[in-house]
Each structure stands twice: as structure tokens, then as C-alpha cells.
Amino acid sequence: MSLADQFKTVHVGRHHKHLKWSKKEAPVLTVSSGDVVTFDTIDSSNGQISKDSDVSALNAFKIELADPAFGPVYVRDAEPGDALKVEILALETGDWGWTAVVPGFGLLADDFSEADIKIWKFDPASGYAELKKGVRVPLRPFLGIMGVAPAADGEFSTIPPTDAGGNVDCRDLTVGSTLYLPVQVPGALFSCGDGHAAQGQGEVCGSAIETPMKATLRLTVCKNHPWVTSPHLQTPPETPPIYPVVDKGRYATMGLDSDLLEATKKAVRHMIEWLVATKGLTRSEAYILASVAGDLKMAEVVDMPNHAVTMSIPLNIFE
């Protein structure tokens, strides 16, 4: 018997969804350590936005219905003190997605009072999605939500992440990466969702290219891993891209402030100003592009009193 024959592949469907993390959420599936599970997920709007939507869809948008998680899956032999190893084997996006500027939400909520939405329509095989003529964003699929049930009593929203994982929105968790989650309850009760076709480091406007996604994951129990008390991840070695493009470098803007969050906001504001001034984008388009393709980094956090944060954009997205 081969190693593959020792484990099975099972499926979690779109109807197996929940909007709260809870250790009392009944599992929809029970698997053994090492089994592969496929998850068929809808987008983070929970069906409130479609490929034919326009900005009016945001007027009726109910935030309490957003970010459904699919599962949970009970993993045999997973106990508190263990870690759940989640290997990301395959990710298949839909052929469309959306990014929205929602009033009152996002890093620069105070700067953007009017709603806006971009409906992206793309061929996943092409390797990119087009913001507008001359601006192409490379596709880099990942799941925004991967988490386990918390040990605490009660029900908790799926929108903010916690030490148990959840809506971490980490773009590094793409195919070939491995996530380690701290098991807090027997069986771990793993769920996932929130498919993204592309996102920058920071997701600054509050959404990525949100898309339906089919995910194939292997769930393995790592016994006695007390050092895993929050999400840990391991990324694979860099490999040549499937759709090679010429590297033209990056353009970065810097924010400086004694408050780290304010420094971050300043870096994003400066990037928006540059995109509007030099690339012919509206402010909303620039904010959306910063969210799906811009990467935030802490340049320094030790030269008190000011911190330095940069936001950078790859120049090869512009024709």
C-alpha cells in the first residue's frame, strides 16, 4: 500500500458554512490525521455581491453576513497542546471577483466617505486580472480564513483574527505553504474560507480580489507542540513564475510618525497620491490597487520617536 492509499480525500460543500467561531459548532465532517479535504467556498460577501453587481450592492450590504467559514472539520486525535498542520495543496479561483471601498471600513476610512466597487472578470489561466486598460494585477490565490475553534466559551465573529487563526488575510499562505494552528479544543474544529485571487500585504481598503474558491488541504496533527500558541507558517522556496514577467522594480512611499498606525496610513496616502498623479487613476482606483497589489513593510521601529513604514507597488503591473 502506498502512502497516498493510507489516507482519504473528503469534501466540504458550500452549504456547510457558519458565521461564528465556537467550540460548540457541530462538525460537518470527521477525518483522520493526514487526510485531504476539499472545500468549496463562496466569496466573502456570502453571495451578497455577484459578477453583475454595481455599487448599489453596497447600499444593502450586511456586514454581519460577511466572511463565512466552511466546516468545521473534526480531526481525530487532535488535543489542546497539539498543532494542526494545514498543507495547502491546490487552490482554484472563480472567473470573477470584487474589491470594494466601503464607507466606515478600511485603513483610510476617514478619507473615503463614498462607496465604490470594482468587479473583476478574468480567466484564471491568464495569470492576471485587469484593473483598467494598462494596469494588470498578477493573480496569487490564497484563503483569507483558516482557523480552529477557540477554547473560550461563547460565539465570536469570523471577521477579526485571533490566536486560533481565522481571518488572518495572509497572502503568503498560497499553494505550497503550510500553516500551523494551535489546537485549543478536542478535534481542533478547523474551518476555512474567504478566497482571494490577489491581495497586497495589508489589504488596506478592507478587501482583496474576493472570489469563490475550491481549496484542497491536508490536515495533520502534530502532537505536543506547546510553542505553537498563534498561527505559524512556512513558505516554500521561490520557484519561477508560471507566467514570467519582466521585473521592473518597485516604487515605494514612506510614512513617518511616532504612532505606527499613523505611519502606515501616511505611507498608503502617499502611494495613492503618486498613483493619481502619475498613473491616471481616480482616488478610489488607487486605493483599490494599493489594497490588491501594494505591500506594506516596517522599515524601522527602533529610531524613536518615529517609526518608518513603506508601501511599494511592482512597476511591471503598468503597461
C-alpha positions in Angstrom: 0.0 0.0 0.0 1.4 3.4 -1.0 1.4 6.4 1.4 -1.4 8.0 -0.6 -3.6 4.9 -0.2 -3.4 5.2 3.6 -5.3 8.5 3.6 -8.6 9.6 2.1 -10.0 12.7 0.4 -13.3 14.1 1.5 -15.3 17.1 0.7 -16.9 20.1 2.5 -19.6 21.8 0.4 -20.8 25.4 0.1 -23.8 24.7 2.4 -21.5 23.8 5.3 -20.9 27.3 6.4 -21.0 29.3 9.7 -20.6 32.9 10.7 -19.3 32.5 14.3 -16.3 30.7 15.8 -17.5 28.4 18.6 -16.3 25.2 20.2 -20.0 24.2 20.2 -20.3 24.4 16.4 -21.1 20.9 15.3 -18.6 19.3 12.9 -19.8 18.6 9.4 -17.0 16.0 8.9 -14.7 13.8 10.9 -11.3 12.9 9.4 -8.1 11.3 10.5 -4.7 12.9 10.7 -3.2 13.1 7.2 -6.5 13.1 5.3 -7.0 15.5 2.4 -10.1 17.7 2.5 -11.5 19.8 -0.4 -13.6 22.9 0.5 -16.0 24.5 -2.0 -16.3 28.1 -0.8 -18.2 31.2 -1.9 -16.8 34.7 -1.8 -16.5 36.7 1.4 -19.7 38.7 0.7 -21.6 35.4 1.3 -23.4 35.8 -2.0 -24.4 39.5 -1.5 -22.2 40.6 -4.4 -22.3 38.9 -7.8 -20.3 39.3 -11.1 -23.2 41.5 -12.3 -23.3 43.8 -9.2 -22.6 47.5 -9.2 -22.0 50.0 -6.4 -25.7 49.8 -5.4 -25.0 46.3 -3.9 -23.0 48.0 -1.1 -26.1 50.0 0.0 -27.8 46.8 1.1 -24.6 45.0 2.2 -24.9 43.4 5.6 -21.6 43.1 7.3 -22.9 40.6 9.8 -23.3 38.1 6.9 -19.8 38.6 5.6 -16.8 36.2 5.8 -18.5 32.8 6.1 -16.2 30.0 7.2 -16.7 26.5 5.8 -16.6 23.5 8.1 -15.9 22.8 10.9 -13.9 19.6 10.4 -13.1 17.4 13.4 -9.6 15.8 13.2 -9.2 12.7 15.3 -6.5 12.7 18.0 -6.1 16.5 17.9 -6.0 17.7 21.5 -5.1 21.0 23.3 -1.3 21.4 23.3 -1.0 19.9 19.7 -0.7 21.9 16.5 -2.8 21.3 13.4 -0.7 21.3 10.3 -2.5 22.6 7.2 -0.8 22.0 3.9 -2.1 24.0 1.0 -2.1 21.6 -1.9 -4.3 23.3 -4.5 -6.4 26.5 -4.9 -8.8 27.1 -7.8 -10.5 30.5 -8.1 -13.6 31.5 -9.8 -13.5 33.6 -13.0 -14.6 36.8 -11.3 -14.0 38.7 -8.1 -14.7 42.0 -6.4 -13.0 44.7 -4.4 -14.9 47.4 -2.6 -14.4 50.7 -0.9 -17.0 50.6 1.9 -17.6 53.8 3.9 -16.5 53.4 7.5 -14.3 50.4 6.8 -10.6 50.0 5.8 -7.4 51.6 6.9 -8.3 55.0 5.4 -12.0 55.0 6.3 -11.8 58.7 7.3 -10.5 59.6 3.9 -13.1 57.7 1.8 -16.7 58.5 2.5 -18.2 57.4 -0.8 -18.7 53.7 -1.7 -17.0 52.2 -4.8 -16.7 48.7 -6.2 -14.6 47.0 -8.8 -16.0 43.8 -10.4 -13.0 41.9 -11.9 -13.7 39.4 -14.6 -10.7 37.3 -15.6 -9.5 34.0 -17.0 -7.6 32.2 -14.1 -5.4 30.6 -16.7 -4.2 34.1 -17.9 -2.4 34.8 -14.7 -3.7 38.3 -14.2 -6.8 40.5 -13.6 -7.1 43.9 -15.2 -8.0 47.0 -13.1 -8.3 49.1 -16.3 -6.5 49.2 -19.6 -2.8 49.3 -18.9 -3.0 48.1 -15.3 -2.8 44.3 -14.7 -2.6 42.7 -11.3 -0.9 39.2 -11.1 -3.1 36.5 -9.6 -1.8 34.9 -6.4 -4.7 32.9 -4.9 -4.9 32.2 -1.2 -7.5 31.7 1.6 -8.1 34.6 3.9 -9.7 32.5 6.5 -8.1 29.3 8.1 -8.7 28.7 11.7 -9.7 26.4 14.5 -12.3 26.8 17.3 -11.3 28.9 20.3 -11.2 27.4 23.8 -13.2 30.3 25.2 -16.9 30.0 25.8 -19.3 31.9 23.6 -19.6 32.8 19.9 -17.1 35.0 18.1 -17.3 36.9 14.8 -15.4 35.4 11.9 -14.2 38.9 10.8 -11.3 39.6 13.3 -8.5 37.0 13.5 -7.3 35.6 16.9 -4.5 33.4 18.2 -6.6 30.5 16.9 -6.3 31.8 13.3 -9.4 32.8 11.3 -9.4 35.8 9.1 -5.7 36.4 9.0 -5.6 37.5 5.4 -2.0 36.5 4.9 -1.1 36.5 1.3 1.9 34.2 1.9 -0.4 31.2 2.5 -0.6 30.2 -1.1 -0.1 26.8 -2.8 2.9 25.1 -1.3 2.8 26.9 2.0 2.0 25.2 5.4 0.1 26.8 8.3 0.4 25.6 11.9 -2.6 26.4 14.2 -2.7 25.9 18.0 -5.3 23.2 18.8 -7.5 24.7 21.6 -10.3 22.1 21.7 -10.5 18.4 21.1 -10.7 17.7 17.3 -9.4 21.2 16.5 -12.7 22.0 14.6 -11.0 23.5 11.5 -12.7 25.8 9.0 -11.6 28.0 6.1 -13.0 30.4 3.5 -12.6 33.9 2.2 -11.0 33.1 -1.2 -8.7 35.8 -2.6 -7.4 35.9 -6.2 -4.8 38.6 -5.3 -4.0 40.8 -2.4 -1.2 43.2 -1.3 0.4 42.9 2.1 -2.0 44.9 4.2 -5.3 44.6 2.3 -5.6 48.3 3.1 -9.0 49.2 1.6 -10.6 46.3 3.5 -10.9 43.8 0.6 -8.7 41.9 -1.8 -9.9 40.4 -5.1 -12.6 38.5 -3.3 -13.6 35.3 -5.2 -15.2 31.9 -4.9 -12.6 29.2 -4.4 -12.1 25.5 -4.3 -9.3 24.6 -1.9 -7.6 21.3 -1.3 -5.9 21.0 2.1 -4.1 18.2 4.0 -4.8 18.2 7.8 -2.2 16.6 10.0 -2.0 16.5 13.8 1.4 17.5 15.3 1.5 16.1 18.8 2.9 18.1 21.7 3.7 21.4 20.1 3.2 23.8 23.0 5.3 26.5 21.3 2.5 27.0 18.7 0.3 29.4 20.5 -0.6 31.5 17.5 -0.6 30.9 13.7 2.8 29.9 12.4 3.6 29.4 8.7 6.2 28.0 6.4 6.6 29.1 2.8 8.2 27.0 0.1 11.3 28.1 -1.8 10.7 30.6 -4.6 10.1 29.0 -7.9 10.0 30.6 -11.4 6.5 32.0 -12.0 4.2 30.1 -14.3 3.6 33.3 -16.2 7.0 35.0 -16.3 7.1 38.8 -16.5 9.9 41.3 -16.6 10.9 42.6 -13.2 10.9 46.4 -13.5 11.5 47.0 -9.8 9.2 48.7 -7.4 8.1 52.2 -6.4 7.7 52.9 -2.7 6.4 55.7 -0.5 7.3 56.1 3.2 5.2 57.2 6.1 6.9 58.6 9.3 5.2 59.1 12.6 5.6 58.3 16.3 2.4 56.2 16.1 2.9 53.1 14.0 -0.6 53.0 12.7 -0.4 56.7 11.6 2.9 56.0 9.9 1.1 53.2 8.0 -1.7 55.4 7.0 0.7 58.1 5.7 2.6 55.6 3.6 -0.7 54.5 1.9 -1.9 58.1 1.4 1.4 59.0 -0.3 1.1 55.9 -2.6 -2.5 57.0 -3.5 -1.2 60.5 -4.3 1.5 59.1 -6.5 -0.8 56.7 -8.4 -3.3 59.5 -9.1 -0.6 62.0 -10.2 1.4 59.6 -12.4 -0.9 56.7 -13.5 -4.1 58.5 -14.3 -6.2 56.6 -11.6 -9.0 58.0 -9.6 -8.5 58.1 -5.8 -10.8 55.1 -5.4 -9.0 53.1 -8.1 -5.7 54.0 -6.5 -6.9 52.8 -3.1 -8.2 49.6 -4.6 -4.9 49.0 -6.4 -3.0 49.6 -3.2 -5.2 47.0 -1.5 -4.7 44.3 -4.1 -1.1 44.9 -5.2 0.6 47.2 -2.7 2.9 45.8 0.0 3.4 47.3 3.4 6.6 46.9 5.3 8.0 48.2 8.6 11.3 49.8 7.5 12.3 50.6 11.1 10.7 50.6 14.5 13.7 51.5 16.8 14.7 55.1 15.9 12.5 56.7 18.5 10.3 58.7 18.5 9.4 58.0 14.8 8.7 54.7 13.0 9.1 54.3 9.3 6.6 52.3 7.2 6.8 51.8 3.4 4.2 50.9 0.8 5.5 49.6 -2.5 4.0 48.7 -5.9 5.6 46.5 -8.5 6.2 48.6 -11.6 5.6 45.7 -14.0 1.8 45.9 -13.4 1.8 49.0 -15.6 2.0 48.6 -19.3 
